[in-house]
Amino acid sequence: MSVVDLIMPKLGEGIIEATIIKWHKQPGDTIKEDETVLDIATDKVDSEVPSTAEGIIEEIYYKENDVVPIGAVLAKIKVGTNYTVTEFPQSAQPFKPTYEEASLIEEVPYQPSHVMFDSKPTDSNKVKFYSPLVLNIAASENVTMSELESIPGTGQDGRVSKKDILNYISGRRNTGSNNTSYAAVENSQPLTNNHHAATVQQPVQQPVVNNNAQVATVYSTGNTEIIEMDRMRKLIARNMVDSLHTSAHVTSFAECDVSGMVAWRERKKHDYERREGEKITYTPLIIEAIIKAIKKYPLLSSSIEGDKIIIKKDLNIGMATALPTGNLIVPVIKNADQLNLSGLTKKVNSLANAARTGTLKPDDTTGGTFTFTNIGTFGSTMGAPIINQPQVAILAVGVIKKRPVVIETPTGDSIAIRHIMYISMSYDHRIIDGALGSTFLNAVVKELEGFDINRNI
C-alpha cells in the first residue's frame, strides 16, 4: 500500500495558478484512474483534473474557490489492496505548499493573483457564477442570458455546469425550439460578447458593455462610472505591464506586397474547401513564411534565463486568437516546422475553433517559442504588439488593402494597384538588436512576396 500525490497540473504558458471550482470526490471516496477528481478554472480555460491512480481519497488540501499554485499537492490518494481511510480533520488547517516547495512552478515575471469568485447567493442580491466554458458554449449556441439564468444547475451552489447547458441545448434541438420548462423570456437578447460574465448581479449592479472584459460590474456616481475588471482582464493587464518591464521592447515595420499570395488563395480556396472540408485563410500562409525565416535566424526562437540565451529548436508557433469574450488567447502549433501547408491549415482551424468554443486543452497553450498575431482581422493597418513572455519576439500583420504602388522594371517605372500588407515585429533588444530584427522582418517579407503562385496544396 502506498500514497500518491495528486498535483495541480501545468495548464498553459504563463499560468501559475488555478481556482478550484468543484470537488467531485471527498476523503473516503473511492476513485478510479483517469476519473475526474475536481474541476478547476484559469483565466484561459476550464479543466477537469483526473486521478493519476486508483484508490481512495485520503486527504484534500484545498477548498472550493481556493486559488492554488501550479505544482501544488491537491490531495493524497491511498493505493493498494488494503485501504485504510484517513478522514481529513475538519478542524485542521489545510496544508498549502509555498511556491518554493512546489516543484513544477513555472517562473513568470508576475505574482499570483488571489482573487476568488463569490458564488454564494444572498436573498437580497442574487449572484450566479458562470464559468468561461459555459459562457462560450452559450454564446456559440445563441443561448440568451435569460435562458442561461433559468437553467437548473447541478454544480456547487447551483452552478450551471457544462453538462447542464449541453443537456439544455440538446433538449432545445430535439423539440425544435426553446424548452419552455426553462421559462425563456420573449425578446431576450442573445448572449453575445457583450454579455459574457463571471457574475451577474441584479438589481443593484447592472452589467454594461466593455469590449475588453467579459462583463464588468459598474457603479455609477454622478457622471462617473467605475468598472471592476474581471479576473482574466486583471491577469492580462498584469502580464502586459510585466512584459514591458522585463523586455526592452523595440518595434520594426515593413511593407509587403502580397498580391501573388492573395491571387493564389482566391484560385485555390474553393477547391480546397470542397476536397478537405477546411477553409484556408492567410494565417497558415504567413506562419509558413515565419517558420522559413526563423530557420535562417534561429535566435528569434529563444528565451533569456538569467545571463543565458536559450535557443528553442522546436518551433512552436503561437497564434493570438480572439475569444468570444473579447479577450485574447494564444494557442500553440507544436512542431510547426514539421507540418506542410495543408497540415498547418488544419491545425490553425482546429485551434481557432477550439478557442471560440471554449474547448482548448491546457496543453494547447503551452510551449510557444514565437507568437504571430493578425491585427488586420480587426481592421488595423499596423501596430506595436507586446512580447508574449518568455519569448523574445512577436510579429503582427495588418489588414490587406489595395494600394497604388510604383513598380520598377528594366524598361521604366509604372504605377500599379497591388495588395499591400504592413508587418510589424516587437523584439527584445537585450539580445535582438535592430539589425537582426529588421533583417528577420525583411526575410519574412521576401518569403511572402516570393510566394509560389504555381504551388499545389
C-alpha positions in Angstrom: 0.0 0.0 0.0 1.3 3.5 -0.9 0.1 7.1 -1.1 0.1 9.1 -4.4 0.1 12.9 -4.6 -2.5 14.5 -6.9 -0.7 17.5 -8.3 -2.2 20.7 -9.8 -1.1 20.2 -13.4 0.6 22.7 -15.6 -2.2 24.4 -17.5 -0.6 26.8 -20.0 2.3 29.1 -20.7 2.3 32.0 -18.2 -0.3 30.3 -15.9 0.9 29.8 -12.4 -2.3 29.2 -10.5 -5.9 28.0 -10.9 -9.1 28.3 -9.0 -10.8 25.2 -7.7 -14.4 25.2 -8.9 -15.8 21.9 -7.6 -14.5 18.7 -5.9 -16.2 15.6 -7.3 -14.6 13.4 -4.6 -14.2 13.8 -0.8 -11.9 12.0 1.7 -13.0 8.4 2.0 -14.4 8.2 -1.6 -13.0 5.6 -4.0 -11.5 6.8 -7.2 -10.6 5.1 -10.5 -7.6 6.0 -12.6 -8.5 8.8 -15.0 -11.7 9.5 -13.2 -12.4 13.2 -12.6 -11.5 14.4 -9.1 -12.1 18.1 -9.4 -12.9 21.0 -11.8 -10.6 24.0 -12.0 -10.6 27.3 -13.8 -7.9 29.7 -15.0 -8.0 32.9 -16.9 -7.9 30.9 -20.1 -9.6 27.6 -19.9 -11.7 25.4 -17.6 -10.3 21.9 -17.0 -11.1 18.7 -15.3 -8.3 17.1 -13.2 -8.3 13.3 -13.4 -6.9 10.9 -10.9 -3.5 9.5 -11.7 -4.1 6.3 -9.7 -6.9 4.0 -8.5 -7.5 4.0 -4.7 -9.2 6.1 -2.0 -9.0 9.8 -1.4 -7.1 10.1 1.8 -6.8 13.9 2.2 -7.8 17.1 0.5 -5.6 20.1 1.0 -7.7 22.9 -0.6 -11.3 24.1 -0.5 -13.5 25.1 -3.4 -12.8 28.7 -4.5 -9.2 28.4 -3.3 -6.6 29.8 -5.7 -3.9 27.1 -6.0 -0.4 27.4 -7.5 0.7 25.1 -10.3 2.6 22.1 -9.0 1.0 22.1 -5.5 -0.3 18.9 -4.0 -4.1 19.0 -4.2 -4.9 15.7 -2.5 -3.4 12.3 -1.5 -4.7 9.0 -2.9 -4.1 5.8 -1.0 -3.5 3.0 -3.4 -3.1 -0.8 -2.8 -5.2 -3.7 -1.8 -5.8 -2.8 1.9 -7.4 0.6 2.0 -7.5 2.4 5.4 -9.2 5.8 5.1 -7.9 8.8 7.0 -10.6 11.4 7.1 -9.5 15.0 6.6 -9.8 16.6 10.0 -12.3 19.4 9.9 -10.5 21.5 12.5 -7.1 21.3 10.9 -5.8 24.0 8.6 -5.2 22.7 5.0 -1.6 22.4 4.2 -0.7 24.8 1.3 2.7 24.4 -0.1 4.6 27.5 -0.8 5.8 28.4 -4.3 9.3 27.3 -3.4 8.0 23.9 -2.3 6.1 23.3 -5.5 8.4 21.6 -7.8 6.6 22.3 -11.1 6.1 26.1 -10.7 6.7 27.9 -13.9 8.8 31.0 -13.5 6.9 34.1 -14.8 7.5 37.7 -14.1 4.3 38.4 -12.3 3.0 37.4 -8.9 -0.1 35.2 -8.4 -3.5 36.8 -8.0 -5.7 35.7 -5.1 -9.0 36.9 -6.5 -11.7 34.4 -5.7 -15.2 34.1 -7.1 -18.0 34.5 -4.6 -20.7 32.1 -5.7 -23.0 32.1 -2.7 -26.2 34.0 -3.4 -28.0 36.1 -0.9 -31.7 36.7 -0.7 -31.5 40.4 -1.5 -28.9 40.3 -4.2 -28.7 37.0 -6.0 -25.4 36.1 -7.7 -24.8 33.4 -10.3 -21.4 32.2 -11.3 -20.8 31.1 -14.9 -17.5 29.6 -15.9 -15.8 30.8 -19.1 -16.6 27.4 -20.7 -20.3 27.6 -20.0 -20.4 31.2 -21.3 -18.6 30.3 -24.5 -20.9 27.4 -25.2 -23.9 29.7 -24.6 -22.6 32.3 -27.0 -21.9 29.8 -29.7 -25.3 28.2 -29.4 -27.2 31.6 -29.1 -28.5 30.8 -25.6 -29.9 34.1 -24.2 -28.9 35.4 -20.8 -32.5 34.8 -19.5 -32.3 31.2 -20.7 -28.9 30.7 -19.0 -30.2 32.1 -15.8 -33.2 29.8 -15.8 -31.3 26.6 -16.4 -31.2 24.5 -13.2 -27.6 24.0 -12.1 -26.3 20.7 -10.7 -22.9 22.1 -9.7 -21.7 23.5 -6.4 -24.2 26.1 -5.0 -26.5 25.5 -8.0 -23.9 26.5 -10.6 -24.7 25.7 -14.3 -22.1 23.1 -15.4 -21.0 22.1 -18.8 -23.3 19.0 -18.6 -26.3 21.2 -17.6 -26.0 23.6 -20.6 -25.3 20.8 -23.1 -28.4 18.9 -21.8 -30.4 22.1 -22.2 -29.1 22.7 -25.8 -29.8 19.1 -26.7 -33.4 19.3 -25.4 -33.9 22.5 -27.3 -32.7 20.9 -30.5 -34.9 17.9 -30.0 -38.0 20.0 -29.5 -37.1 22.3 -32.4 -37.5 25.4 -30.2 -36.6 26.7 -26.8 -37.5 24.4 -23.9 -40.4 26.2 -22.3 -39.7 24.5 -18.9 -36.8 26.9 -18.5 -39.1 29.9 -18.9 -37.1 31.8 -21.6 -38.1 35.4 -21.7 -39.5 36.6 -25.0 -37.4 39.2 -26.9 -34.3 38.3 -24.8 -31.0 39.3 -26.4 -28.6 36.6 -27.4 -25.6 36.1 -25.1 -23.0 37.8 -27.2 -19.5 39.0 -26.5 -21.0 41.9 -24.6 -22.9 39.7 -22.2 -20.2 37.2 -21.1 -19.9 37.5 -17.4 -18.4 35.7 -14.5 -21.1 37.1 -12.2 -24.5 38.6 -12.9 -25.9 40.8 -10.2 -29.4 42.3 -10.0 -30.8 44.8 -9.4 -28.2 46.9 -7.5 -25.4 46.5 -10.0 -26.1 46.3 -13.8 -23.8 44.7 -16.3 -22.6 47.1 -19.1 -20.6 46.7 -22.3 -16.8 46.5 -22.1 -15.1 45.1 -25.1 -12.1 44.1 -23.1 -13.9 42.3 -20.3 -16.4 39.5 -20.0 -19.0 41.8 -18.4 -18.0 44.3 -15.8 -19.8 45.4 -12.7 -20.4 49.1 -12.8 -21.0 51.5 -10.0 -22.5 54.9 -11.0 -21.6 58.1 -9.1 -23.0 61.1 -10.8 -21.5 61.3 -14.3 -18.7 58.8 -13.4 -18.8 55.0 -13.9 -16.4 52.7 -12.1 -15.9 49.4 -13.9 -14.4 46.5 -12.0 -12.1 44.3 -14.1 -12.9 40.6 -14.3 -10.2 38.1 -13.3 -9.0 37.5 -16.8 -8.6 41.2 -17.6 -6.6 41.7 -14.4 -4.2 39.0 -15.3 -3.9 40.2 -18.9 -3.2 43.7 -17.6 -0.5 42.4 -15.2 1.1 40.3 -17.9 1.3 43.2 -20.3 2.9 45.5 -17.8 5.3 42.9 -16.6 6.4 42.1 -20.2 7.2 45.7 -20.8 9.2 45.7 -17.5 11.0 42.5 -18.4 12.0 43.0 -22.1 13.5 46.1 -23.8 10.8 46.4 -26.5 11.8 47.7 -29.9 9.3 47.5 -32.9 10.3 47.5 -36.6 7.9 47.9 -39.5 7.9 46.7 -43.1 5.7 46.9 -46.2 4.8 43.7 -48.0 3.3 43.2 -51.5 1.2 40.0 -51.1 -0.6 40.3 -54.4 0.7 36.8 -55.5 -0.4 35.2 -52.3 -3.9 36.8 -52.5 -4.4 35.7 -56.1 -3.2 32.1 -55.3 -5.6 31.8 -52.4 -8.5 33.1 -54.4 -7.9 30.4 -57.0 -7.4 27.5 -54.5 -9.7 28.2 -51.6 -13.0 26.8 -53.1 -11.4 23.6 -54.4 -9.5 23.1 -51.2 -12.6 23.5 -49.1 -14.6 21.0 -51.2 -11.8 18.5 -51.0 -10.7 18.8 -47.4 -13.7 20.4 -45.7 -11.4 23.1 -44.4 -11.2 26.8 -45.2 -7.7 28.1 -46.0 -7.0 31.6 -44.5 -4.0 33.8 -44.7 -2.8 32.7 -41.3 -1.1 29.4 -42.3 0.5 31.1 -45.3 2.0 33.7 -43.1 3.1 31.2 -40.4 4.8 29.2 -43.1 6.8 32.3 -44.1 7.7 32.9 -40.4 9.0 29.4 -40.0 11.2 29.7 -43.0 12.7 32.9 -41.7 13.3 31.5 -38.2 15.2 28.6 -39.7 17.6 31.3 -41.2 17.7 33.3 -37.9 17.2 30.9 -35.0 17.9 33.5 -32.3 14.3 34.7 -32.8 13.1 31.5 -31.3 14.7 31.8 -27.9 14.3 33.0 -24.4 16.5 34.5 -21.7 17.2 32.8 -18.4 19.5 35.0 -16.2 22.6 35.7 -18.3 21.9 32.7 -20.6 20.2 32.7 -24.0 18.2 29.5 -24.6 17.6 28.8 -28.3 14.5 26.7 -28.9 15.0 24.3 -31.7 11.4 23.0 -31.6 9.5 25.7 -33.5 6.2 26.1 -31.6 4.3 29.0 -33.1 1.6 30.7 -31.0 -1.2 32.4 -32.8 -3.2 35.0 -31.0 -6.9 34.3 -31.2 -9.9 36.3 -30.1 -12.2 34.7 -27.6 -16.0 35.3 -27.7 -15.4 37.4 -24.5 -13.2 39.9 -26.5 -10.1 38.7 -24.7 -7.2 37.0 -26.5 -5.7 33.6 -26.0 -2.6 32.2 -27.7 -3.0 28.5 -28.8 0.3 27.0 -29.9 1.0 24.9 -33.1 3.6 22.4 -31.8 6.5 21.5 -34.1 5.0 23.8 -36.8 8.1 23.3 -39.0 7.2 19.6 -39.4 3.8 20.4 -41.0 3.2 21.1 -44.7 0.8 23.8 -45.7 -2.2 21.6 -45.6 -1.2 20.4 -42.1 -0.7 23.9 -40.9 -4.1 24.9 -42.3 -5.9 22.1 -40.4 -4.1 22.8 -37.2 -4.8 26.6 -37.4 -8.5 25.9 -38.0 -8.7 23.3 -35.2 -7.1 25.5 -32.6 -9.1 28.6 -33.6 -12.4 26.6 -33.4 -11.4 25.2 -30.0 -10.7 28.7 -28.7 -14.0 30.0 -30.0 -16.0 27.2 -28.4 -14.0 27.1 -25.1 -12.7 23.5 -25.7 -9.0 24.3 -25.7 -7.0 21.8 -23.7 -4.3 23.1 -21.2 -1.5 21.7 -23.4 -2.8 23.7 -26.4 -1.5 26.9 -24.9 2.0 25.8 -23.6 5.5 25.8 -25.1 5.3 28.6 -27.6 8.6 29.9 -28.9 7.4 32.7 -31.2 4.0 34.4 -31.5 2.0 35.7 -34.5 -1.0 38.0 -34.3 -3.2 39.2 -37.1 -4.4 42.6 -36.1 -5.7 43.1 -39.6 -8.7 40.9 -38.5 -9.9 44.0 -36.6 -9.2 46.4 -39.4 -5.9 47.8 -38.1 -3.2 48.8 -40.5 -0.3 48.2 -38.2 0.6 48.0 -34.5 3.3 47.5 -32.0 2.5 44.2 -30.2 3.8 43.3 -26.7 6.0 40.3 -26.4 4.5 37.1 -25.0 6.9 36.2 -22.2 9.2 34.3 -22.0 9.6 34.6 -25.8 11.8 37.4 -27.4 9.7 38.4 -30.4 6.1 38.7 -31.7 5.1 39.5 -35.3 1.9 41.3 -36.3 0.3 41.8 -39.7 -2.2 44.4 -40.6 -5.2 44.4 -43.0 -4.5 43.7 -46.6 -5.6 46.6 -48.8 -5.3 47.5 -52.5 -2.9 50.5 -52.9 -1.3 52.2 -55.8 2.5 51.5 -55.8 5.4 52.2 -58.0 6.7 49.1 -59.9 10.3 49.3 -61.1 11.1 47.4 -64.3 14.2 47.4 -66.6 12.1 49.4 -69.2 11.0 52.0 -66.7 8.7 52.7 -63.7 4.9 52.3 -63.6 2.1 52.7 -61.1 0.0 49.6 -60.4 -2.7 48.6 -58.0 -1.3 45.9 -55.6 -2.4 44.1 -52.4 -0.3 45.6 -49.7 0.1 44.5 -46.1 2.1 46.1 -43.3 4.1 43.9 -41.0 5.5 44.8 -37.6 7.6 43.0 -35.1 8.4 43.8 -31.5 11.5 42.1 -30.2 13.6 42.0 -27.0 16.5 44.4 -27.5 18.5 42.7 -24.8 19.5 40.0 -27.3 17.9 41.0 -30.6 19.4 44.2 -32.0 17.9 46.4 -34.7 20.0 44.9 -37.4 18.9 41.3 -36.7 15.3 42.4 -36.0 15.0 44.3 -39.3 16.8 41.6 -41.2 14.4 38.9 -39.9 11.4 41.0 -40.7 12.6 41.6 -44.3 13.2 37.8 -44.6 9.5 37.3 -43.8 8.6 39.9 -46.4 10.7 38.2 -49.1 9.1 34.8 -48.3 5.6 36.4 -48.7 6.4 38.5 -51.8 8.1 35.5 -53.4 5.1 33.2 -52.8 5.0 30.5 -55.4 1.7 31.1 -57.2 2.0 27.8 -59.1 2.2 25.6 -56.0 -0.4 23.0 -55.1 -2.0 22.2 -51.7 
